[in-house]
Amino acid sequence: IEVIYNHVILVLKGVSLSVPKGGITALLGGNGAGKTTTLKAVSNLLHSERGEVTKGSIKYR
């Protein structure tokens, strides 16, 4: 996915995330690494400019 703030600042580019079914997954990174932005984009709380979010074969965006 790609996320751009205020139509100017590219904050995520080329992010790919796979979460296995039935497990616990942690997203780790330093301050400002994009953890919260990634989770917001995946959960559709934040609009991504490009890319798709899927669950199995179902596309959510």
VEXKERO-805444 format. One record per residue: residue number from 1; residue in one letter; x, y negated, z negated of N, C-alpha, C, O in turn. Coordinates in steps of 0.1 Angstrom, whole numbers, plus 2048, in hexadecimal, padded with zeros to 3 digits. Layout:
REM residues N
+-----+---+-------+--------+-----+--------+---------+------+-------+--------+-----+-------+--------+-----+
!   k ! r ! neast ! nnorth ! nup ! caeast ! canorth ! caup ! ceast ! cnorth ! cup ! oeast ! onorth ! oup !
+-----+---+-------+--------+-----+--------+---------+------+-------+--------+-----+-------+--------+-----+
! NUM ! a !     X !      Y !   Z !      X !       Y !    Z !     X !      Y !   Z !     X !      Y !   Z !
...
+-----+---+-------+--------+-----+--------+---------+------+-------+--------+-----+-------+--------+-----+
END
This chain:
REM residues 61
+-----+---+-------+--------+-----+--------+---------+------+-------+--------+-----+-------+--------+-----+
!   k ! r ! neast ! nnorth ! nup ! caeast ! canorth ! caup ! ceast ! cnorth ! cup ! oeast ! onorth ! oup !
+-----+---+-------+--------+-----+--------+---------+------+-------+--------+-----+-------+--------+-----+
!   1 ! i !   808 !    80C ! 800 !    800 !     800 !  800 !   809 !    7F4 ! 800 !   815 !    7F4 ! 7FD !
!   2 ! e !   803 !    7E8 ! 804 !    80A !     7DB !  803 !   800 !    7D2 ! 7FC !   7F4 !    7D1 ! 7FF !
!   3 ! v !   805 !    7CA ! 7F3 !    7FD !     7C0 !  7EC !   804 !    7B3 ! 7ED !   810 !    7B2 ! 7EB !
!   4 ! i !   7FD !    7A8 ! 7F1 !    802 !     79B !  7F3 !   7FA !    792 ! 7EA !   7ED !    791 ! 7EB !
!   5 ! y !   800 !    78A ! 7E1 !    7F9 !     780 !  7D9 !   7F9 !    772 ! 7E0 !   803 !    76E ! 7E6 !
!   6 ! n !   7EE !    76C ! 7DF !    7EC !     75E !  7E5 !   7F0 !    75D ! 7F3 !   7F4 !    753 ! 7F8 !
!   7 ! h !   7EE !    768 ! 7FB !    7F1 !     769 !  809 !   800 !    765 ! 80C !   803 !    763 ! 818 !
!   8 ! v !   808 !    765 ! 802 !    816 !     762 !  805 !   820 !    76C ! 7FF !   82A !    770 ! 805 !
!   9 ! i !   81E !    770 ! 7F2 !    828 !     777 !  7EB !   826 !    786 ! 7EC !   81C !    78B ! 7E7 !
!  10 ! l !   82F !    78D ! 7F3 !    82E !     79C !  7F4 !   833 !    7A2 ! 7E7 !   83F !    7A1 ! 7E4 !
!  11 ! v !   82A !    7A9 ! 7E0 !    82E !     7AE !  7D3 !   82F !    7BE ! 7D3 !   836 !    7C3 ! 7CB !
!  12 ! l !   829 !    7C4 ! 7DC !    82A !     7D3 !  7DE !   82C !    7D5 ! 7ED !   824 !    7D0 ! 7F5 !
!  13 ! k !   835 !    7DE ! 7F1 !    837 !     7E1 !  7FF !   83B !    7F0 ! 7FF !   845 !    7F4 ! 7F9 !
!  14 ! g !   834 !    7F8 ! 807 !    837 !     806 !  809 !   836 !    80F ! 7FD !   83D !    818 ! 7FC !
!  15 ! v !   82D !    80B ! 7F4 !    82B !     814 !  7E8 !   823 !    820 ! 7EC !   818 !    81F ! 7F2 !
!  16 ! s !   827 !    82B ! 7E7 !    820 !     838 !  7E9 !   820 !    83F ! 7DC !   82A !    840 ! 7D5 !
!  17 ! l !   814 !    844 ! 7D8 !    812 !     84A !  7CB !   809 !    856 ! 7CD !   7FE !    855 ! 7D3 !
!  18 ! s !   80E !    861 ! 7C8 !    806 !     86E !  7C8 !   805 !    872 ! 7B9 !   80E !    873 ! 7B2 !
!  19 ! v !   7F8 !    875 ! 7B5 !    7F6 !     879 !  7A7 !   7F0 !    887 ! 7A8 !   7E5 !    889 ! 7AE !
!  20 ! p !   7F7 !    891 ! 7A2 !    7F2 !     89F !  7A2 !   7E5 !    8A0 ! 799 !   7E3 !    89A ! 78F !
!  21 ! k !   7DC !    8A9 ! 79E !    7CF !     8AB !  797 !   7D2 !    8B3 ! 78A !   7DA !    8BC ! 789 !
!  22 ! g !   7CB !    8AE ! 77F !    7CB !     8B6 !  773 !   7D7 !    8B3 ! 76A !   7D9 !    8BA ! 760 !
!  23 ! g !   7DF !    8AA ! 76D !    7EB !     8A7 !  765 !   7EB !    899 ! 760 !   7E1 !    891 ! 761 !
!  24 ! i !   7F5 !    895 ! 759 !    7F7 !     888 !  754 !   803 !    881 ! 75C !   80D !    888 ! 75D !
!  25 ! t !   800 !    875 ! 761 !    80B !     86F !  769 !   80E !    861 ! 762 !   805 !    85A ! 75E !
!  26 ! a !   81B !    85E ! 761 !    820 !     851 !  75C !   826 !    849 ! 767 !   82D !    84F ! 770 !
!  27 ! l !   824 !    83C ! 767 !    82A !     833 !  770 !   834 !    82B ! 769 !   830 !    822 ! 760 !
!  28 ! l !   841 !    82D ! 76B !    84B !     826 !  763 !   853 !    81C ! 76C !   854 !    81E ! 778 !
!  29 ! g !   857 !    811 ! 765 !    85F !     807 !  76C !   862 !    7FC ! 763 !   85B !    7FA ! 759 !
!  30 ! g !   86B !    7F4 ! 767 !    86F !     7E8 !  75F !   864 !    7DD ! 760 !   85B !    7DE ! 768 !
!  31 ! n !   866 !    7D2 ! 759 !    85D !     7C6 !  759 !   85D !    7C1 ! 767 !   868 !    7BF ! 76E !
!  32 ! g !   851 !    7BF ! 76D !    850 !     7B9 !  77A !   852 !    7C3 ! 785 !   853 !    7BE ! 791 !
!  33 ! a !   852 !    7CF ! 782 !    855 !     7D9 !  78D !   849 !    7DC ! 795 !   84A !    7E2 ! 7A0 !
!  34 ! g !   83D !    7D9 ! 791 !    830 !     7DB !  798 !   827 !    7E6 ! 793 !   81F !    7EA ! 79B !
!  35 ! k !   82A !    7EA ! 787 !    821 !     7F5 !  782 !   813 !    7F1 ! 781 !   80A !    7F8 ! 786 !
!  36 ! t !   810 !    7E6 ! 77B !    802 !     7E1 !  779 !   7FC !    7DE ! 787 !   7F0 !    7E2 ! 789 !
!  37 ! t !   803 !    7D8 ! 78F !    7FE !     7D4 !  79D !   7FB !    7E1 ! 7A4 !   7F1 !    7E2 ! 7AB !
!  38 ! t !   803 !    7EB ! 7A4 !    801 !     7F8 !  7AA !   7F4 !    7FE ! 7A5 !   7EC !    803 ! 7AD !
!  39 ! l !   7F2 !    7FF ! 798 !    7E6 !     805 !  793 !   7DA !    7FD ! 796 !   7CF !    803 ! 799 !
!  40 ! k !   7DB !    7F0 ! 796 !    7CF !     7E8 !  79A !   7CC !    7EA ! 7A9 !   7C0 !    7EB ! 7AC !
!  41 ! a !   7D6 !    7EB ! 7B1 !    7D3 !     7ED !  7C0 !   7CD !    7FB ! 7C2 !   7C4 !    7FC ! 7CA !
!  42 ! v !   7D2 !    805 ! 7BB !    7CD !     813 !  7BD !   7BF !    814 ! 7B8 !   7B7 !    81B ! 7BD !
!  43 ! s !   7BB !    80D ! 7AD !    7AE !     80E !  7A7 !   7A4 !    804 ! 7AD !   799 !    802 ! 7A9 !
!  44 ! n !   7A9 !    7FC ! 7B8 !    7A1 !     7F3 !  7BF !   79D !    7E6 ! 7B7 !   793 !    7E0 ! 7BA !
!  45 ! l !   7A5 !    7E3 ! 7AD !    7A3 !     7D7 !  7A5 !   7AB !    7CB ! 7AC !   7A9 !    7C0 ! 7A9 !
!  46 ! l !   7B3 !    7CF ! 7B5 !    7BB !     7C5 !  7BD !   7BB !    7C9 ! 7CB !   7BE !    7D5 ! 7CE !
!  47 ! h !   7B9 !    7C0 ! 7D4 !    7B8 !     7C3 !  7E2 !   7C6 !    7C5 ! 7E8 !   7CF !    7BD ! 7E5 !
!  48 ! s !   7C8 !    7CF ! 7EF !    7D5 !     7D2 !  7F6 !   7D3 !    7CE ! 805 !   7C8 !    7D0 ! 80B !
!  49 ! e !   7DD !    7C8 ! 80A !    7DD !     7C3 !  818 !   7DE !    7CE ! 822 !   7D7 !    7CE ! 82D !
!  50 ! r !   7E5 !    7D8 ! 81F !    7E7 !     7E4 !  828 !   7E7 !    7F1 ! 820 !   7EA !    7F1 ! 814 !
!  51 ! g !   7E5 !    7FB ! 827 !    7E6 !     809 !  821 !   7D8 !    80E ! 81D !   7CE !    808 ! 820 !
!  52 ! e !   7D8 !    81A ! 817 !    7CC !     820 !  814 !   7CD !    827 ! 806 !   7D8 !    82B ! 802 !
!  53 ! v !   7C2 !    829 ! 800 !    7C1 !     830 !  7F4 !   7B8 !    83C ! 7F6 !   7AC !    83A ! 7FB !
!  54 ! t !   7BD !    848 ! 7F4 !    7B5 !     854 !  7F7 !   7B5 !    85D ! 7EB !   7BE !    85D ! 7E3 !
!  55 ! k !   7AB !    866 ! 7EA !    7AA !     870 !  7E0 !   7A6 !    87D ! 7E9 !   79B !    87E ! 7ED !
!  56 ! g !   7B0 !    886 ! 7EA !    7AE !     891 !  7F4 !   7AD !    88B ! 802 !   7B5 !    884 ! 806 !
!  57 ! s !   7A2 !    88F ! 808 !    79F !     889 !  816 !   796 !    87D ! 816 !   792 !    878 ! 820 !
!  58 ! i !   792 !    879 ! 80A !    789 !     86D !  809 !   791 !    860 ! 808 !   799 !    85F ! 800 !
!  59 ! k !   78E !    857 ! 812 !    794 !     84A !  812 !   78C !    840 ! 80A !   780 !    83E ! 80D !
!  60 ! y !   792 !    839 ! 800 !    78B !     82F !  7F8 !   78D !    821 ! 7FE !   786 !    818 ! 7FB !
!  61 ! r !   797 !    820 ! 806 !    79A !     813 !  80C !   7A3 !    815 ! 818 !   7A6 !    80B ! 81F !
+-----+---+-------+--------+-----+--------+---------+------+-------+--------+-----+-------+--------+-----+
END
